[in-house]
């Protein structure tokens, strides 16, 4: 009885500090990230395709198409950044399907009834997607090295290239998360695959935009994927970059922030 009498009323109990709430949020985010990563490892088809797709694309573009393109440098050096972004787009599209699956099968509704912050479900998908896409990027570089890719970049330039790739992966993943929470079925989310795989083709990823018709060249030169490719190519193999690094950062920081906020709003409204 003495102990019960000494316990303060609930409304007088000290409020949880902001630091403690932030610590709990990070712990929940780490838990959800681990869950999303385990889901990735339990999908052998996706894992195999994540390894096979970069190999097939590198062989196809370098050995089948490469001889037909005049790009002013060795085609392997020219096309490697484009294939990295193409594979990242495929990985992001799979994330959209995973988020849609969680939303349509009641998994997210179940998490809403539990103590962890439900926003960490989305963060978990983003972290898992980033890890998976960086692994795929390593596969692309590995295959490129085997085929003769020998960039003369310094350590700082390598770090810059990886940083730009990571920025692109995170931003495009938030776009995928927005699609996943907005659609009503996994099939609708899978349509995102076509869009993400199509976008790098209409850029400087595989052929110079100068070779395209005038009505298409303007889009290819100014769409957000092109400055990312030009930056990676410039940092690794020394091609002119101009203001591509600045444009890449502005484009993809803006896209990532806008779609992260939009995904959060849609996710919150669906829970009401």
ZAMAR-804998 format. One record per residue: x, y, z of N, C-alpha, C in turn; residue in three letters. Coordinates in pm, whole numbers, padded with zeros to 5 digits, always signed. Layout:
BEGIN
XYZXYZXYZALA
...
! end
This chain:
BEGIN
+00082-00121+00000+00000+00000+00000+00085+00124+00000UNK
+00198+00119+00079+00287+00234+00085+00345+00268-00051UNK
+00384+00163-00124+00445+00185-00256+00344+00245-00353UNK
+00218+00196-00348+00116+00249-00437+00086+00394-00406UNK
+00087+00428-00278+00058+00566-00241+00168+00659-00285UNK
+00294+00609-00291+00405+00696-00328+00413+00719-00478UNK
+00346+00635-00562+00354+00649-00706+00277+00773-00752UNK
+00334+00864-00831+00264+00985-00872+00153+00952-00971UNK
+00048+01033-00973-00058+01013-01072-00002+01021-01212UNK
-00074+00954-01307-00023+00948-01444-00006+01085-01505UNK
-00103+01179-01475-00093+01310-01538+00014+01397-01477UNK
+00069+01352-01358+00179+01427-01297+00314+01362-01322UNK
+00316+01247-01386+00442+01177-01415+00524+01261-01513UNK
+00655+01262-01493+00738+01342-01584+00725+01297-01728UNK
+00711+01393-01821+00696+01360-01963+00825+01304-02019UNK
+00812+01214-02114+00930+01158-02178+01003+01268-02252UNK
+01133+01279-02230+01210+01387-02292+01221+01366-02442UNK
+01252+01477-02512+01268+01467-02657+01380+01374-02695UNK
+01487+01377-02618+01600+01288-02647+01560+01142-02633UNK
+01482+01113-02526+01439+00975-02505+01347+00930-02617UNK
+01255+01018-02660+01166+00981-02771+01243+00959-02899UNK
+01344+01045-02922+01426+01028-03043+01503+00897-03038UNK
+01552+00863-02917+01626+00737-02902+01534+00618-02929UNK
+01410+00626-02880+01314+00518-02904+01280+00508-03053UNK
+01268+00626-03118+01235+00625-03260+01346+00558-03341UNK
+01470+00591-03308+01583+00530-03380+01587+00379-03355UNK
+01555+00337-03231+01553+00194-03200+01445+00123-03281UNK
+01328+00187-03289+01219+00129-03371+01258+00126-03519UNK
+01324+00234-03566+01366+00239-03707+01466+00128-03737UNK
+01557+00104-03642+01655-00004-03663+01585-00140-03668UNK
+01483-00157-03583+01408-00284-03583+01337-00304-03717UNK
+01271-00198-03766+01200-00208-03893+01296-00225-04011UNK
+01413-00164-04002+01513-00183-04107+01559-00328-04111UNK
+01580-00385-03992+01618-00526-03986+01510-00616-04045UNK
+01383-00582-04014+01273-00660-04071+01273-00652-04223UNK
+01290-00530-04278+01289-00512-04423+01406-00585-04488UNK
+01523-00584-04423+01638-00654-04478+01616-00805-04477UNK
+01551-00855-04371+01523-00999-04366+01425-01038-04477UNK
+01328-00949-04504+01236-00977-04614+01310-00986-04747UNK
+01411-00900-04763+01491-00904-04887+01564-01036-04899UNK
+01625-01081-04789+01703-01206-04795+01614-01328-04813UNK
+01483-01314-04779+01393-01428-04795+01326-01429-04932UNK
+01369-01342-05020+01315-01340-05157+01428-01379-05253UNK
+01453-01510-05267+01568-01553-05348+01559-01510-05494UNK
+01438-01502-05548+01424-01459-05688+01477-01318-05707UNK
+01441-01229-05614+01487-01090-05624+01639-01082-05606UNK
+01692-01163-05514+01837-01161-05490+01914-01208-05613UNK
+01866-01317-05674+01933-01370-05793+01927-01269-05907UNK
+01807-01210-05925+01792-01113-06032+01878-00989-06007UNK
+01894-00952-05878+01978-00838-05845+02123-00859-05884UNK
+02166-00984-05892+02304-01015-05935+02310-01037-06086UNK
+02210-01108-06138+02212-01145-06280+02185-01023-06370UNK
+02092-00937-06327+02054-00823-06412+02173-00733-06447UNK
+02257-00692-06350+02372-00610-06388+02466-00680-06486UNK
+02485-00810-06467+02574-00883-06557+02517-00885-06698UNK
+02386-00916-06708+02323-00922-06840+02327-00786-06909UNK
+02299-00679-06834+02297-00546-06895+02437-00505-06942UNK
+02537-00534-06860+02673-00497-06899+02715-00571-07026UNK
+02688-00701-07030+02725-00780-07148+02649-00732-07270UNK
+02517-00706-07252+02433-00665-07364+02479-00532-07422UNK
+02498-00434-07337+02529-00300-07388+02673-00290-07439UNK
+02766-00354-07371+02907-00339-07410+02941-00426-07531UNK
+02900-00553-07527+02943-00645-07633+02847-00653-07751UNK
+02717-00624-07729+02619-00634-07837+02595-00497-07902UNK
+02565-00396-07819+02534-00265-07873+02656-00173-07884UNK
+02755-00196-07800+02865-00102-07786+02938-00068-07915UNK
+02953-00166-08002+03026-00141-08125+02954-00049-08221UNK
+02823-00030-08201+02745+00054-08292+02737+00198-08247UNK
+02788+00230-08126+02776+00365-08073+02911+00436-08076UNK
+02912+00560-08126+03032+00644-08123+03010+00750-08016UNK
+03075+00734-07902+03052+00824-07788+03175+00905-07752UNK
+03281+00895-07829+03402+00975-07805+03495+00916-07703UNK
+03462+00803-07646+03549+00735-07551+03515+00587-07554UNK
+03586+00507-07477+03554+00365-07474+03413+00345-07420UNK
+03333+00265-07489+03192+00256-07452+03172+00199-07311UNK
+03262+00112-07266+03251+00058-07131+03256+00170-07027UNK
+03347+00265-07047+03356+00378-06954+03231+00465-06961UNK
+03176+00476-07081+03061+00563-07101+02935+00504-07039UNK
+02916+00374-07051+02786+00315-07018+02774+00269-06873UNK
+02887+00249-06805+02880+00195-06668+02792+00280-06574UNK
+02805+00414-06570+02716+00492-06481+02569+00473-06514UNK
+02537+00463-06642+02397+00445-06680+02340+00315-06630UNK
+02417+00208-06637+02369+00078-06590+02353+00078-06438UNK
+02440+00150-06367+02423+00162-06222+02288+00225-06189UNK
+02253+00332-06258+02125+00399-06232+02007+00314-06278UNK
+02025+00240-06387+01918+00153-06435+01887+00045-06331UNK
+01990-00015-06274+01970-00118-06172+01912-00059-06043UNK
+01954+00063-06009+01898+00128-05890+01749+00155-05909UNK
+01710+00193-06029+01568+00215-06057+01488+00087-06044UNK
+01545-00024-06088+01477-00153-06073+01461-00188-05925UNK
+01566-00165-05846+01558-00193-05703+01453-00107-05634UNK
+01445+00021-05673+01345+00110-05614+01204+00064-05649UNK
+01185+00016-05771+01053-00032-05812+01011-00150-05725UNK
+01104-00237-05691+01071-00348-05601+01031-00298-05462UNK
+01091-00187-05421+01054-00129-05291+00909-00081-05294UNK
+00867-00021-05405+00727+00022-05417+00633-00096-05401UNK
+00670-00209-05459+00585-00329-05447+00583-00378-05302UNK
+00697-00374-05235+00703-00419-05095+00619-00332-05003UNK
+00625-00201-05022+00545-00110-04939+00397-00132-04968UNK
+00361-00146-05096+00220-00171-05131+00172-00302-05069UNK
+00259-00402-05065+00221-00532-05006+00192-00515-04857UNK
+00277-00441-04787+00255-00416-04645+00125-00341-04622UNK
+00095-00246-04713-00024-00163-04695-00152-00239-04727UNK
-00147-00329-04825-00270-00396-04870-00298-00527-04798UNK
-00199-00582-04730-00220-00709-04660-00245-00690-04511UNK
-00253-00567-04466-00286-00541-04326-00168-00537-04232UNK
-00046-00552-04285+00072-00551-04199+00088-00416-04131UNK
+00072-00310-04209+00089-00176-04152-00021-00147-04050UNK
-00144-00192-04077-00252-00173-03980-00219-00244-03849UNK
-00156-00359-03859-00118-00431-03737-00010-00354-03661UNK
+00087-00296-03736+00191-00217-03669+00132-00094-03601UNK
+00025-00040-03659-00035+00080-03599-00092+00051-03460UNK
-00127-00076-03432-00182-00112-03302-00073-00144-03200UNK
+00053-00132-03241+00165-00165-03153+00237-00036-03111UNK
+00319-00046-03005+00388+00074-02954+00483+00141-03053UNK
+00559+00069-03137+00657+00139-03222+00592+00241-03315UNK
+00663+00350-03341+00613+00452-03433+00598+00391-03573UNK
+00478+00403-03631+00453+00339-03760+00534+00403-03873UNK
+00576+00529-03854+00657+00592-03958+00787+00516-03982UNK
+00832+00442-03881+00957+00368-03897+00942+00252-03995UNK
+00818+00212-04026+00798+00108-04128+00851+00157-04262UNK
+00819+00282-04296+00866+00338-04423+01018+00356-04421UNK
+01069+00404-04308+01215+00422-04298+01286+00288-04314UNK
+01228+00182-04259+01289+00050-04274+01299+00009-04419UNK
+01193+00035-04496+01197+00001-04638+01305+00083-04711UNK
+01320+00210-04673+01420+00295-04739+01561+00245-04710UNK
+01587+00211-04584+01721+00163-04546+01752+00032-04618UNK
+01656-00060-04621+01679-00188-04688+01701-00169-04837UNK
+01624-00079-04898+01641-00053-05041+01778+00006-05071UNK
+01822+00101-04985+01953+00162-05005+02064+00057-04995UNK
+02053-00032-04895+02155-00136-04880+02157-00230-05001UNK
+02036-00268-05046+02028-00360-05160+02083-00294-05288UNK
+02050-00167-05309+02096-00100-05430+02245-00072-05428UNK
+02300-00044-05311+02445-00027-05303+02517-00159-05331UNK
+02458-00270-05286+02517-00401-05317+02512-00426-05468UNK
+02399-00390-05531+02388-00407-05676+02489-00318-05749UNK
+02509-00196-05696+02610-00107-05755+02748-00169-05749UNK
+02778-00235-05637+02908-00302-05625+02921-00414-05728UNK
+02809-00484-05755+02812-00589-05858+02842-00527-05996UNK
+02777-00414-06026+02801-00349-06155+02948-00310-06169UNK
+03003-00249-06065+03145-00210-06070+03233-00334-06084UNK
+03197-00442-06012+03278-00563-06021+03279-00620-06162UNK
+03161-00625-06224+03154-00677-06361+03229-00584-06457UNK
+03215-00452-06434+03284-00357-06521+03436-00373-06511UNK
+03485-00395-06389+03629-00415-06372+03675-00540-06446UNK
+03596-00646-06437+03631-00770-06507+03636-00746-06658UNK
+03549-00658-06708+03542-00632-06852+03646-00528-06897UNK
+03720-00469-06800+03826-00377-06839+03808-00234-06795UNK
+03710-00206-06712+03686-00071-06662+03799-00033-06566UNK
+03874+00071-06600+03988+00113-06519+03984+00264-06499UNK
+03894+00314-06412+03887+00459-06390+04012+00511-06319UNK
+04054+00630-06357+04173+00690-06293+04136+00787-06183UNK
+04023+00767-06118+03974+00859-06016+04056+00847-05888UNK
+04067+00962-05818+04131+00961-05687+04031+00911-05582UNK
+04079+00892-05460+03990+00847-05352+03878+00947-05330UNK
+03911+01077-05335+03809+01179-05315+03704+01174-05425UNK
+03748+01151-05548+03653+01142-05660+03566+01017-05648UNK
+03624+00908-05602+03545+00787-05579+03438+00813-05473UNK
+03478+00880-05364+03382+00909-05258+03271+01000-05311UNK
+03308+01097-05396+03208+01184-05455+03111+01107-05542UNK
+03162+01014-05623+03076+00934-05710+02981+00847-05629UNK
+03034+00782-05525+02949+00698-05440+02845+00783-05368UNK
+02885+00904-05326+02790+00993-05260+02675+01032-05352UNK
+02706+01062-05477+02600+01097-05573+02509+00978-05598UNK
+02568+00859-05611+02486+00738-05631+02395+00716-05510UNK
+02449+00733-05388+02369+00713-05268+02255+00815-05261UNK
+02285+00940-05297+02180+01043-05299+02070+01004-05397UNK
+02107+00958-05516+02008+00917-05615+01925+00799-05564UNK
+01993+00701-05503+01923+00581-05453+01822+00619-05345UNK
+01863+00704-05249+01773+00742-05142+01653+00820-05196UNK
+01680+00914-05288+01571+00995-05341+01473+00911-05421UNK
+01526+00826-05507+01437+00745-05591+01360+00644-05505UNK
+01419+00601-05393+01349+00510-05303+01232+00580-05236UNK
+01249+00708-05199+01136+00781-05140+01025+00800-05243UNK
+01062+00818-05370+00959+00822-05474+00884+00688-05477UNK
+00959+00579-05467+00897+00446-05468+00807+00425-05347UNK
+00852+00472-05229+00770+00459-05108+00640+00537-05124UNK
+00649+00657-05182+00527+00735-05207+00431+00658-05298UNK
+00483+00596-05402+00399+00516-05493+00338+00400-05415UNK
+00420+00334-05333+00372+00217-05259+00258+00248-05163UNK
+00266+00362-05094+00159+00396-04998+00039+00459-05067UNK
+00054+00502-05193-00055+00571-05262-00145+00477-05342UNK
-00088+00367-05393-00166+00278-05480-00249+00181-05396UNK
-00341+00111-05463-00431+00020-05393-00396-00126-05413UNK
-00292-00156-05490-00256-00296-05513-00109-00307-05549UNK
-00057-00428-05532+00082-00453-05572+00097-00440-05723UNK
-00007-00477-05797+00002-00470-05943+00019-00325-05989UNK
-00053-00234-05923-00038-00092-05959+00103-00043-05926UNK
+00156-00088-05814+00291-00048-05776+00394-00102-05874UNK
+00369-00220-05929+00465-00278-06024+00476-00194-06151UNK
+00373-00114-06181+00381-00026-06297+00492+00076-06285UNK
+00533+00101-06161+00644+00195-06137+00773+00142-06198UNK
+00783+00008-06213+00903-00052-06271+00928+00003-06410UNK
+00821+00009-06490+00838+00055-06628+00890+00198-06631UNK
+00832+00283-06548+00874+00424-06547+01021+00438-06509UNK
+01062+00367-06403+01199+00382-06356+01301+00320-06451UNK
+01260+00213-06521+01353+00153-06616+01359+00233-06746UNK
+01251+00306-06774+01247+00383-06898+01327+00513-06889UNK
+01324+00576-06772+01381+00711-06759+01529+00720-06797UNK
+01617+00629-06751+01759+00642-06791+01782+00627-06941UNK
+01692+00557-07011+01713+00542-07155+01703+00676-07229UNK
+01616+00765-07176+01601+00897-07239+01688+00997-07164UNK
+01816+00971-07162+01914+01059-07097+02047+01037-07170UNK
+02155+01080-07107+02287+01056-07168+02347+00925-07120UNK
+02264+00834-07068+02317+00711-07010+02381+00619-07113UNK
+02319+00606-07230+02365+00505-07326+02411+00563-07459UNK
+02357+00678-07496+02403+00748-07617+02402+00897-07588UNK
+02486+00976-07655+02483+01121-07633+02350+01179-07677UNK
+02294+01272-07600+02166+01334-07639+02173+01402-07775UNK
+02295+01441-07820+02308+01507-07950+02261+01420-08065UNK
+02260+01288-08043+02217+01197-08151+02065+01181-08156UNK
+01994+01238-08063+01848+01222-08056+01779+01330-08137UNK
+01652+01308-08175+01576+01414-08242+01565+01537-08153UNK
+01551+01654-08215+01551+01780-08141+01443+01783-08034UNK
+01324+01728-08065+01214+01734-07968+01240+01647-07846UNK
+01327+01546-07861+01358+01458-07749+01488+01499-07680UNK
+01574+01565-07755+01706+01602-07701+01693+01696-07581UNK
+01600+01792-07589+01584+01887-07478+01548+01817-07349UNK
+01458+01719-07358+01420+01643-07238+01538+01562-07187UNK
+01610+01495-07278+01722+01411-07237+01832+01491-07168UNK
+01854+01613-07215+01963+01694-07158+01927+01754-07023UNK
+01797+01775-06999+01757+01850-06879+01679+01769-06777UNK
+01653+01643-06804+01582+01563-06703+01680+01531-06589UNK
+01628+01499-06469+01714+01487-06350+01814+01372-06351UNK
+01795+01271-06434+01890+01159-06435+02021+01198-06502UNK
+02013+01284-06605+02132+01318-06683+02245+01380-06599UNK
+02219+01479-06511+02332+01533-06434+02396+01431-06340UNK
+02318+01333-06293+02377+01228-06208+02476+01145-06290UNK
+02435+01107-06410+02522+01028-06496+02647+01106-06534UNK
+02627+01233-06572+02742+01315-06612+02840+01335-06496UNK
+02786+01346-06375+02872+01364-06257+02954+01238-06229UNK
+02887+01123-06229+02958+00997-06202+03064+00972-06310UNK
+03025+00995-06436+03118+00974-06547+03237+01070-06537UNK
+03208+01194-06503+03316+01293-06493+03412+01262-06379UNK
+03357+01222-06264+03443+01192-06148+03529+01069-06172UNK
+03473+00968-06239+03546+00842-06252+03637+00836-06375UNK
+03591+00890-06487+03672+00876-06609+03716+01010-06668UNK
+03683+01121-06599+03740+01249-06638+03671+01321-06752UNK
+03548+01285-06787+03476+01360-06891+03429+01494-06833UNK
+03404+01594-06920+03361+01726-06869+03230+01716-06792UNK
+03225+01788-06678+03105+01781-06593+03024+01910-06596UNK
+03092+02025-06618+03021+02152-06613+02954+02172-06478UNK
+02826+02211-06481+02752+02230-06355+02668+02107-06319UNK
+02702+01992-06376+02625+01869-06350+02622+01832-06201UNK
+02735+01841-06126+02728+01803-05983+02628+01888-05906UNK
+02627+02020-05931+02533+02107-05862+02389+02073-05898UNK
+02365+02051-06028+02230+02016-06071+02185+01883-06012UNK
+02278+01787-06006+02243+01655-05950+02200+01667-05804UNK
+02276+01745-05727+02242+01761-05585+02109+01834-05569UNK
+02092+01943-05644+01968+02021-05632+01847+01936-05671UNK
+01857+01868-05786+01746+01787-05834+01706+01683-05730UNK
+01804+01603-05685+01768+01484-05608+01751+01510-05459UNK
+01810+01616-05407+01774+01656-05270+01630+01705-05270UNK
+01594+01785-05371+01457+01834-05380+01356+01722-05402UNK
+01386+01631-05495+01293+01521-05521+01279+01431-05398UNK
+01391+01399-05335+01385+01312-05217+01306+01376-05104UNK
+01332+01504-05075+01262+01572-04966+01112+01583-04997UNK
+01080+01620-05120+00938+01638-05157+00860+01508-05145UNK
+00917+01399-05193+00844+01273-05190+00846+01208-05052UNK
+00947+01238-04970+00946+01187-04832+00832+01253-04754UNK
+00816+01384-04772+00706+01454-04705+00571+01405-04758UNK
+00560+01392-04891+00434+01346-04950+00399+01205-04904UNK
+00498+01116-04898+00473+00979-04852+00427+00979-04707UNK
+00489+01064-04623+00449+01073-04484+00306+01121-04468UNK
+00267+01220-04549+00130+01273-04541+00028+01166-04583UNK
+00055+01100-04695-00038+00996-04742-00046+00883-04640UNK
+00068+00842-04586+00073+00733-04488-00007+00769-04362UNK
+00008+00893-04315-00064+00937-04195-00214+00945-04221UNK
-00251+00999-04336-00394+01013-04367-00463+00878-04382UNK
-00391+00779-04434-00451+00646-04449-00474+00579-04314UNK
-00401+00624-04212-00417+00563-04080-00529+00621-03999UNK
-00595+00726-04049-00705+00790-03974-00838+00719-03998UNK
! end
